[in-house]
Amino acid sequence: MTKEAHFSSEFKETALFAPPSLLKRLAELEVSEGLTASTGAKSSDASLPRHLVNEIVKVSEAYTRERTDLRQASSSRGGLRARLRFFLPRDLPKAAKPLFEAAARGALPQRDRLRILDLGAGLGTTTLSLLRVLHLLGDERPIDVLAIDRDPAALKIYRELLSKPIEGFSEVTSVRVEEGDLALLRGPAGGPLLRPSERFDLVLIGLAINEFGRKGHEADLLALFMDSITGHLVEGGLVLIVEPALRKESRGLMKLRDLIAESDALEILGPCMHRMPCPLLLRERDWCHDSLSGEHPEPIRMLAAEAGLRDSRPTFSWLLLRKRPAGEQSTEALGSNSPQSAEILRGRLVSHRLASKGKLEVQLCATTGELITLRQLDRHRSSENAVFDEIARGDRIEARGERRNAALVLGKDGVVKRL
Ligand SMILES: C[S@@+](CC[C@H](N)C(=O)[O-])C[C@H]1O[C@@H](n2cnc3c(N)ncnc32)[C@H](O)[C@@H]1O
């Protein structure tokens, strides 16, 4: 398949989900790392070990409710097993989706060699998300990774996992792991964890900020990004932050995004298509998040069901930042433009599809910085606006309709297209 075909409408997001080759490798690693439980007790589905299901439940509860014992739950032998066999493949598509979008928009750094810094790298999910995307793009550049985490047991698995090629993933050329607390990164030199002269093309921070920035420490995080991460990014380098699609964690990321928008040091490539204050911060009940269409592969779906997790669609929140090369014009609206008239709006869908009597509505975070309701009456559906039936949360679209206050109404001549 050509690179162009990868970006065409034929591309299905399910390509970003864990392929069988990865699931096989994770099962092998569970055995070689001595993580397999000794008893063979089975769950109600005879092919699923009850121990594994219980461990998934424990880690999940620690992630969502009982934050105090998260560290213990996630780095115990059982916790590592649950992360390896379930959370890693389940979370793989999350960072992959924004990375794929960045590639489709031509925003991935173009250098001959990619130097990746994975912060809070854990077992390697976020690095693997990138390697999956690069493989799907046919991108065969050499890749050097530095993974930092405070958990040595997780880093041991990280190194092991990346030590052999996995079918369907690009290969890394070199792997370095550093055990340490991310708080040490604060300050312009990056503290003891980074060499002062070290520069990266891409910094990945997957599902980790909420674990160390929980008490409303946005200002601390900002200092960390501005001084340290930015200082270690090449010009044109990217920072991708992925967080759970929970209200508190996502709103923390949105606040961080507003602080970054105020300071002007980094471009915001997504999800926002503007630099105005985030309109979703206005109402406490809102939070910006994304999702993937499609379902996880069978073993992951079954494990989720057995563990009582409602997880048919991966959801997550994200922020993609870019260090603008000196002298370059703003590319803030990469792939988007200001509206050509009051009736044409561009933006990203930030809600699911809300169907009610005789109409369908979605929320658009428009390039104008406004939150707009896109509305279509069922009787106005036509071949011209058929895309309206397919668009989903996270899509970047252009819509033409009639503006009524904070709504854009797609009459029978209304047009919707994906960007
Ligand atoms: C939920 S895991 C995410 C792992 C991986 N990035 C992913 O996306 O699945 C969070 C990781 O962040 C690490 N972590 C949390 N707080 C940290 C801190 N203050 N310093 C270093 N690592 C930290 C944890 O040890 C854990 O491995």
The ligand as an ORCA input file, in Angstrom:
! r2SCAN-3c Opt
* xyz 0 1
  C      -0.144      4.016     33.518
  S       1.556      3.755     33.289
  C       1.703      4.251     31.610
  C       2.782      3.519     30.881
  C       2.845      3.804     29.398
  N       3.414      5.118     29.118
  C       1.476      3.697     28.775
  O       1.062      4.625     28.080
  O       0.800      2.692     28.950
  C       2.283      5.122     34.115
  C       3.767      4.940     34.283
  O       4.275      6.176     34.777
  C       5.251      5.874     35.755
  N       5.337      7.027     36.656
  C       4.330      7.601     37.359
  N       4.806      8.635     38.067
  C       6.136      8.702     37.828
  C       7.166      9.550     38.288
  N       6.922     10.528     39.139
  N       8.393      9.342     37.820
  C       8.667      8.347     36.949
  N       7.732      7.504     36.482
  C       6.470      7.688     36.915
  C       4.736      4.631     36.445
  O       5.782      3.931     37.080
  C       4.123      3.875     35.274
  O       5.026      2.964     34.713
*
